[in-house]
Amino acid sequence: MNRENGKKLRLQQQKFMEKLISDTEQAVARMLFKMTSDKLLVEDVMIATWTTACQKVDILLCHENPHGWIMKAAKFHMLKELEKRQHIDEHEMLVLDKLETYMVQEAQIELELSETLKAYLNEDEYRAVILRYFYDTDYSDLAEYFHISESSARKRVNRAIHKLRKVSLDLWHE
């Protein structure tokens, strides 16, 4: 008997939730679209709202204004998601600012090193070192670029590095 009452109660709750969702879905969607134009976010918030409503079906059955409760829950979920996204956006901006600062510093260091290399290397050695270490070019691509064999490309880069180390150990280290 207890089992049968449980089934009836669940069936009653299911019908109640289906009707409540059907009655409020359009109003909830309109309210959420006033808060954002992001369709996927609205869908996510609606799913979260219906999930919360299904979990709180006992409260909703006794609530004097279940439609209002649903609207308030949807608004709460949307505000929470928007706040989370704003926090993520702020974090992304901080990371991008740090990355930009780092990239500017790296570019400046590369420029200074590039200018220093010009003073110690001939044009082909300079290009080989720049392509190999600044642009991470393979030896096979270097060979093709200079119209030489791969082993000659390796030798050219190694000779240039040896020249730089000979001038100053601080000038070149890998």
PyRosetta script that sets phi, psi and omega in degrees:
from pyrosetta import init, pose_from_sequence

init()
pose = pose_from_sequence("MNRENGKKLRLQQQKFMEKLISDTEQAVARMLFKMTSDKLLVEDVMIATWTTACQKVDILLCHENPHGWIMKAAKFHMLKELEKRQHIDEHEMLVLDKLETYMVQEAQIELELSETLKAYLNEDEYRAVILRYFYDTDYSDLAEYFHISESSARKRVNRAIHKLRKVSLDLWHE")
pose.set_psi(1, -41.9)
pose.set_omega(1, -179.8)
pose.set_phi(2, -62.2)
pose.set_psi(2, -39.3)
pose.set_omega(2, 179.3)
pose.set_phi(3, -64.6)
pose.set_psi(3, -41.1)
pose.set_omega(3, -179.7)
pose.set_phi(4, -66.6)
pose.set_psi(4, -38.6)
pose.set_omega(4, 176.9)
pose.set_phi(5, -64.9)
pose.set_psi(5, -38.1)
pose.set_omega(5, 177.6)
pose.set_phi(6, -62.9)
pose.set_psi(6, -42.7)
pose.set_omega(6, 179.0)
pose.set_phi(7, -64.2)
pose.set_psi(7, -42.9)
pose.set_omega(7, 179.4)
pose.set_phi(8, -62.9)
pose.set_psi(8, -41.8)
pose.set_omega(8, 180.0)
pose.set_phi(9, -63.4)
pose.set_psi(9, -45.5)
pose.set_omega(9, 179.1)
pose.set_phi(10, -63.1)
pose.set_psi(10, -40.6)
pose.set_omega(10, 178.4)
pose.set_phi(11, -63.9)
pose.set_psi(11, -42.1)
pose.set_omega(11, 178.2)
pose.set_phi(12, -63.3)
pose.set_psi(12, -43.5)
pose.set_omega(12, 178.8)
pose.set_phi(13, -64.0)
pose.set_psi(13, -41.4)
pose.set_omega(13, -179.7)
pose.set_phi(14, -62.6)
pose.set_psi(14, -46.8)
pose.set_omega(14, 179.5)
pose.set_phi(15, -63.2)
pose.set_psi(15, -41.0)
pose.set_omega(15, 178.3)
pose.set_phi(16, -59.8)
pose.set_psi(16, -47.1)
pose.set_omega(16, -178.4)
pose.set_phi(17, -66.5)
pose.set_psi(17, -41.2)
pose.set_omega(17, 178.6)
pose.set_phi(18, -60.1)
pose.set_psi(18, -44.1)
pose.set_omega(18, 179.3)
pose.set_phi(19, -67.3)
pose.set_psi(19, -42.6)
pose.set_omega(19, -179.4)
pose.set_phi(20, -63.0)
pose.set_psi(20, -44.8)
pose.set_omega(20, 178.7)
pose.set_phi(21, -63.7)
pose.set_psi(21, -44.8)
pose.set_omega(21, 179.6)
pose.set_phi(22, -60.5)
pose.set_psi(22, -41.3)
pose.set_omega(22, -177.8)
pose.set_phi(23, -72.3)
pose.set_psi(23, -31.2)
pose.set_omega(23, -172.3)
pose.set_phi(24, -106.3)
pose.set_psi(24, -10.5)
pose.set_omega(24, -172.5)
pose.set_phi(25, -56.6)
pose.set_psi(25, -47.8)
pose.set_omega(25, -178.0)
pose.set_phi(26, -65.2)
pose.set_psi(26, -42.9)
pose.set_omega(26, -179.5)
pose.set_phi(27, -65.5)
pose.set_psi(27, -40.6)
pose.set_omega(27, 178.5)
pose.set_phi(28, -63.6)
pose.set_psi(28, -45.9)
pose.set_omega(28, -179.5)
pose.set_phi(29, -61.2)
pose.set_psi(29, -44.2)
pose.set_omega(29, 178.7)
pose.set_phi(30, -60.5)
pose.set_psi(30, -45.2)
pose.set_omega(30, -180.0)
pose.set_phi(31, -61.8)
pose.set_psi(31, -44.3)
pose.set_omega(31, -178.0)
pose.set_phi(32, -66.8)
pose.set_psi(32, -37.7)
pose.set_omega(32, 178.9)
pose.set_phi(33, -69.9)
pose.set_psi(33, -19.9)
pose.set_omega(33, 172.7)
pose.set_phi(34, -72.2)
pose.set_psi(34, -23.9)
pose.set_omega(34, -178.3)
pose.set_phi(35, -89.2)
pose.set_psi(35, -26.8)
pose.set_omega(35, 179.9)
pose.set_phi(36, -158.1)
pose.set_psi(36, 156.6)
pose.set_omega(36, 176.0)
pose.set_phi(37, -101.9)
pose.set_psi(37, 3.5)
pose.set_omega(37, -178.7)
pose.set_phi(38, -78.0)
pose.set_psi(38, 103.4)
pose.set_omega(38, -175.5)
pose.set_phi(39, -60.7)
pose.set_psi(39, -41.6)
pose.set_omega(39, -179.3)
pose.set_phi(40, -65.1)
pose.set_psi(40, -38.1)
pose.set_omega(40, 178.0)
pose.set_phi(41, -65.0)
pose.set_psi(41, -42.9)
pose.set_omega(41, 178.4)
pose.set_phi(42, -60.0)
pose.set_psi(42, -44.6)
pose.set_omega(42, 178.6)
pose.set_phi(43, -61.0)
pose.set_psi(43, -44.4)
pose.set_omega(43, 179.2)
pose.set_phi(44, -61.2)
pose.set_psi(44, -42.5)
pose.set_omega(44, -179.4)
pose.set_phi(45, -67.5)
pose.set_psi(45, -39.2)
pose.set_omega(45, 178.1)
pose.set_phi(46, -63.7)
pose.set_psi(46, -42.1)
pose.set_omega(46, 177.7)
pose.set_phi(47, -62.1)
pose.set_psi(47, -44.0)
pose.set_omega(47, 179.0)
pose.set_phi(48, -62.5)
pose.set_psi(48, -39.0)
pose.set_omega(48, 179.5)
pose.set_phi(49, -64.8)
pose.set_psi(49, -47.2)
pose.set_omega(49, -179.5)
pose.set_phi(50, -66.3)
pose.set_psi(50, -35.5)
pose.set_omega(50, 177.9)
pose.set_phi(51, -63.4)
pose.set_psi(51, -46.0)
pose.set_omega(51, 178.5)
pose.set_phi(52, -62.0)
pose.set_psi(52, -43.1)
pose.set_omega(52, -179.9)
pose.set_phi(53, -61.3)
pose.set_psi(53, -42.7)
pose.set_omega(53, 179.3)
pose.set_phi(54, -65.4)
pose.set_psi(54, -35.0)
pose.set_omega(54, 178.4)
pose.set_phi(55, -70.9)
pose.set_psi(55, -26.8)
pose.set_omega(55, -177.1)
pose.set_phi(56, -108.8)
pose.set_psi(56, 27.2)
pose.set_omega(56, -176.1)
pose.set_phi(57, -57.0)
pose.set_psi(57, -34.9)
pose.set_omega(57, 178.8)
pose.set_phi(58, -61.6)
pose.set_psi(58, -40.8)
pose.set_omega(58, 179.1)
pose.set_phi(59, -68.3)
pose.set_psi(59, -43.2)
pose.set_omega(59, -178.0)
pose.set_phi(60, -64.6)
pose.set_psi(60, -35.6)
pose.set_omega(60, 179.3)
pose.set_phi(61, -60.7)
pose.set_psi(61, -34.8)
pose.set_omega(61, -177.6)
pose.set_phi(62, -96.0)
pose.set_psi(62, -10.5)
pose.set_omega(62, -174.1)
pose.set_phi(63, -70.0)
pose.set_psi(63, 141.5)
pose.set_omega(63, -178.5)
pose.set_phi(64, -73.2)
pose.set_psi(64, -23.0)
pose.set_omega(64, -179.6)
pose.set_phi(65, -139.7)
pose.set_psi(65, 76.0)
pose.set_omega(65, -178.1)
pose.set_phi(66, -63.1)
pose.set_psi(66, -30.7)
pose.set_omega(66, 178.2)
pose.set_phi(67, -64.1)
pose.set_psi(67, -45.5)
pose.set_omega(67, 177.9)
pose.set_phi(68, -62.4)
pose.set_psi(68, -39.1)
pose.set_omega(68, 178.9)
pose.set_phi(69, -61.7)
pose.set_psi(69, -43.7)
pose.set_omega(69, 179.2)
pose.set_phi(70, -62.1)
pose.set_psi(70, -45.7)
pose.set_omega(70, -179.5)
pose.set_phi(71, -61.5)
pose.set_psi(71, -42.9)
pose.set_omega(71, 179.8)
pose.set_phi(72, -65.6)
pose.set_psi(72, -40.5)
pose.set_omega(72, 178.7)
pose.set_phi(73, -63.9)
pose.set_psi(73, -42.1)
pose.set_omega(73, 179.3)
pose.set_phi(74, -63.9)
pose.set_psi(74, -43.4)
pose.set_omega(74, 178.9)
pose.set_phi(75, -62.4)
pose.set_psi(75, -43.0)
pose.set_omega(75, 178.3)
pose.set_phi(76, -60.0)
pose.set_psi(76, -48.2)
pose.set_omega(76, 179.9)
pose.set_phi(77, -61.4)
pose.set_psi(77, -41.6)
pose.set_omega(77, -179.5)
pose.set_phi(78, -65.0)
pose.set_psi(78, -45.8)
pose.set_omega(78, -180.0)
pose.set_phi(79, -61.9)
pose.set_psi(79, -38.9)
pose.set_omega(79, 178.3)
pose.set_phi(80, -63.2)
pose.set_psi(80, -44.0)
pose.set_omega(80, 179.4)
pose.set_phi(81, -66.8)
pose.set_psi(81, -41.5)
pose.set_omega(81, 179.2)
pose.set_phi(82, -65.0)
pose.set_psi(82, -39.8)
pose.set_omega(82, 177.3)
pose.set_phi(83, -63.6)
pose.set_psi(83, -42.5)
pose.set_omega(83, 178.8)
pose.set_phi(84, -62.2)
pose.set_psi(84, -43.5)
pose.set_omega(84, 180.0)
pose.set_phi(85, -66.0)
pose.set_psi(85, -37.9)
pose.set_omega(85, 178.5)
pose.set_phi(86, -64.7)
pose.set_psi(86, -41.5)
pose.set_omega(86, 178.3)
pose.set_phi(87, -62.5)
pose.set_psi(87, -42.4)
pose.set_omega(87, 178.8)
pose.set_phi(88, -64.4)
pose.set_psi(88, -42.9)
pose.set_omega(88, 179.0)
pose.set_phi(89, -61.7)
pose.set_psi(89, -41.8)
pose.set_omega(89, 178.4)
pose.set_phi(90, -63.4)
pose.set_psi(90, -41.9)
pose.set_omega(90, 179.0)
pose.set_phi(91, -63.9)
pose.set_psi(91, -43.6)
pose.set_omega(91, 178.6)
pose.set_phi(92, -61.3)
pose.set_psi(92, -40.6)
pose.set_omega(92, 179.1)
pose.set_phi(93, -64.4)
pose.set_psi(93, -40.3)
pose.set_omega(93, 178.0)
pose.set_phi(94, -62.5)
pose.set_psi(94, -45.9)
pose.set_omega(94, 179.0)
pose.set_phi(95, -62.8)
pose.set_psi(95, -43.6)
pose.set_omega(95, 179.6)
pose.set_phi(96, -63.9)
pose.set_psi(96, -38.8)
pose.set_omega(96, 176.9)
pose.set_phi(97, -62.7)
pose.set_psi(97, -44.7)
pose.set_omega(97, 178.7)
pose.set_phi(98, -63.9)
pose.set_psi(98, -41.3)
pose.set_omega(98, 179.3)
pose.set_phi(99, -63.9)
pose.set_psi(99, -41.6)
pose.set_omega(99, 179.2)
pose.set_phi(100, -63.1)
pose.set_psi(100, -44.3)
pose.set_omega(100, 177.7)
pose.set_phi(101, -59.8)
pose.set_psi(101, -45.0)
pose.set_omega(101, 179.4)
pose.set_phi(102, -62.0)
pose.set_psi(102, -45.2)
pose.set_omega(102, -178.0)
pose.set_phi(103, -64.3)
pose.set_psi(103, -39.1)
pose.set_omega(103, 178.2)
pose.set_phi(104, -63.8)
pose.set_psi(104, -43.7)
pose.set_omega(104, 178.6)
pose.set_phi(105, -63.1)
pose.set_psi(105, -44.6)
pose.set_omega(105, 179.4)
pose.set_phi(106, -62.7)
pose.set_psi(106, -41.7)
pose.set_omega(106, 179.4)
pose.set_phi(107, -63.1)
pose.set_psi(107, -40.4)
pose.set_omega(107, 178.8)
pose.set_phi(108, -64.6)
pose.set_psi(108, -43.7)
pose.set_omega(108, 178.4)
pose.set_phi(109, -62.2)
pose.set_psi(109, -45.0)
pose.set_omega(109, 179.3)
pose.set_phi(110, -62.7)
pose.set_psi(110, -39.5)
pose.set_omega(110, 179.3)
pose.set_phi(111, -64.1)
pose.set_psi(111, -45.8)
pose.set_omega(111, 179.1)
pose.set_phi(112, -62.5)
pose.set_psi(112, -44.4)
pose.set_omega(112, 179.5)
pose.set_phi(113, -64.1)
pose.set_psi(113, -41.3)
pose.set_omega(113, 179.6)
pose.set_phi(114, -59.9)
pose.set_psi(114, -44.9)
pose.set_omega(114, 178.9)
pose.set_phi(115, -64.2)
pose.set_psi(115, -38.8)
pose.set_omega(115, 178.7)
pose.set_phi(116, -65.7)
pose.set_psi(116, -41.1)
pose.set_omega(116, -179.5)
pose.set_phi(117, -60.7)
pose.set_psi(117, -37.7)
pose.set_omega(117, -179.2)
pose.set_phi(118, -58.2)
pose.set_psi(118, -31.6)
pose.set_omega(118, -177.4)
pose.set_phi(119, -72.0)
pose.set_psi(119, -24.3)
pose.set_omega(119, -173.2)
pose.set_phi(120, -110.5)
pose.set_psi(120, -15.4)
pose.set_omega(120, -174.5)
pose.set_phi(121, -119.5)
pose.set_psi(121, 152.4)
pose.set_omega(121, 172.5)
pose.set_phi(122, -76.3)
pose.set_psi(122, 172.5)
pose.set_omega(122, -173.2)
pose.set_phi(123, -58.2)
pose.set_psi(123, -45.1)
pose.set_omega(123, -179.4)
pose.set_phi(124, -66.6)
pose.set_psi(124, -42.1)
pose.set_omega(124, 178.6)
pose.set_phi(125, -64.1)
pose.set_psi(125, -43.3)
pose.set_omega(125, 178.9)
pose.set_phi(126, -58.4)
pose.set_psi(126, -50.0)
pose.set_omega(126, 179.7)
pose.set_phi(127, -61.8)
pose.set_psi(127, -41.5)
pose.set_omega(127, -179.2)
pose.set_phi(128, -62.2)
pose.set_psi(128, -45.5)
pose.set_omega(128, -179.8)
pose.set_phi(129, -65.9)
pose.set_psi(129, -45.0)
pose.set_omega(129, 179.7)
pose.set_phi(130, -60.3)
pose.set_psi(130, -48.7)
pose.set_omega(130, -179.2)
pose.set_phi(131, -63.6)
pose.set_psi(131, -41.9)
pose.set_omega(131, -176.5)
pose.set_phi(132, -70.2)
pose.set_psi(132, -47.9)
pose.set_omega(132, -170.7)
pose.set_phi(133, -99.4)
pose.set_psi(133, -28.3)
pose.set_omega(133, 179.0)
pose.set_phi(134, -87.3)
pose.set_psi(134, -35.3)
pose.set_omega(134, -176.2)
pose.set_phi(135, -112.4)
pose.set_psi(135, 6.1)
pose.set_omega(135, 174.9)
pose.set_phi(136, 53.4)
pose.set_psi(136, 42.8)
pose.set_omega(136, -179.2)
pose.set_phi(137, -78.8)
pose.set_psi(137, 135.9)
pose.set_omega(137, 177.5)
pose.set_phi(138, -68.1)
pose.set_psi(138, 156.0)
pose.set_omega(138, 178.2)
pose.set_phi(139, -62.7)
pose.set_psi(139, -35.3)
pose.set_omega(139, 179.4)
pose.set_phi(140, -63.7)
pose.set_psi(140, -38.9)
pose.set_omega(140, 177.5)
pose.set_phi(141, -70.0)
pose.set_psi(141, -36.8)
pose.set_omega(141, 175.5)
pose.set_phi(142, -61.1)
pose.set_psi(142, -44.6)
pose.set_omega(142, -179.9)
pose.set_phi(143, -59.2)
pose.set_psi(143, -43.5)
pose.set_omega(143, 179.3)
pose.set_phi(144, -64.6)
pose.set_psi(144, -41.7)
pose.set_omega(144, -179.5)
pose.set_phi(145, -61.6)
pose.set_psi(145, -44.5)
pose.set_omega(145, -177.6)
pose.set_phi(146, -88.9)
pose.set_psi(146, -3.4)
pose.set_omega(146, -177.4)
pose.set_phi(147, 59.1)
pose.set_psi(147, 47.1)
pose.set_omega(147, 178.2)
pose.set_phi(148, -134.6)
pose.set_psi(148, 174.4)
pose.set_omega(148, 178.6)
pose.set_phi(149, -75.2)
pose.set_psi(149, 162.7)
pose.set_omega(149, 179.5)
pose.set_phi(150, -62.2)
pose.set_psi(150, -41.4)
pose.set_omega(150, -179.7)
pose.set_phi(151, -65.5)
pose.set_psi(151, -34.8)
pose.set_omega(151, 176.2)
pose.set_phi(152, -67.0)
pose.set_psi(152, -36.2)
pose.set_omega(152, 177.4)
pose.set_phi(153, -64.6)
pose.set_psi(153, -43.4)
pose.set_omega(153, 176.7)
pose.set_phi(154, -59.9)
pose.set_psi(154, -45.5)
pose.set_omega(154, -179.1)
pose.set_phi(155, -62.7)
pose.set_psi(155, -41.1)
pose.set_omega(155, -179.6)
pose.set_phi(156, -61.4)
pose.set_psi(156, -45.3)
pose.set_omega(156, 179.2)
pose.set_phi(157, -65.5)
pose.set_psi(157, -45.9)
pose.set_omega(157, -179.1)
pose.set_phi(158, -62.4)
pose.set_psi(158, -40.2)
pose.set_omega(158, 177.7)
pose.set_phi(159, -62.4)
pose.set_psi(159, -42.1)
pose.set_omega(159, -179.8)
pose.set_phi(160, -64.1)
pose.set_psi(160, -44.1)
pose.set_omega(160, 178.8)
pose.set_phi(161, -63.6)
pose.set_psi(161, -42.9)
pose.set_omega(161, 178.8)
pose.set_phi(162, -60.0)
pose.set_psi(162, -42.2)
pose.set_omega(162, 177.4)
pose.set_phi(163, -59.5)
pose.set_psi(163, -44.8)
pose.set_omega(163, -178.5)
pose.set_phi(164, -65.7)
pose.set_psi(164, -41.6)
pose.set_omega(164, 179.4)
pose.set_phi(165, -67.2)
pose.set_psi(165, -33.6)
pose.set_omega(165, -180.0)
pose.set_phi(166, -65.2)
pose.set_psi(166, -40.6)
pose.set_omega(166, 179.8)
pose.set_phi(167, -69.0)
pose.set_psi(167, -45.7)
pose.set_omega(167, -178.1)
pose.set_phi(168, -164.1)
pose.set_psi(168, 130.0)
pose.set_omega(168, 177.6)
pose.set_phi(169, -67.6)
pose.set_psi(169, -29.2)
pose.set_omega(169, 179.1)
pose.set_phi(170, -73.1)
pose.set_psi(170, -22.5)
pose.set_omega(170, -177.0)
pose.set_phi(171, -69.6)
pose.set_psi(171, -35.6)
pose.set_omega(171, -178.3)
pose.set_phi(172, -140.8)
pose.set_psi(172, 124.1)
pose.set_omega(172, 170.4)
pose.set_phi(173, -146.7)
pose.set_psi(173, 145.8)
pose.set_omega(173, -178.0)
pose.set_phi(174, -102.0)
pose.dump_pdb("model.pdb")
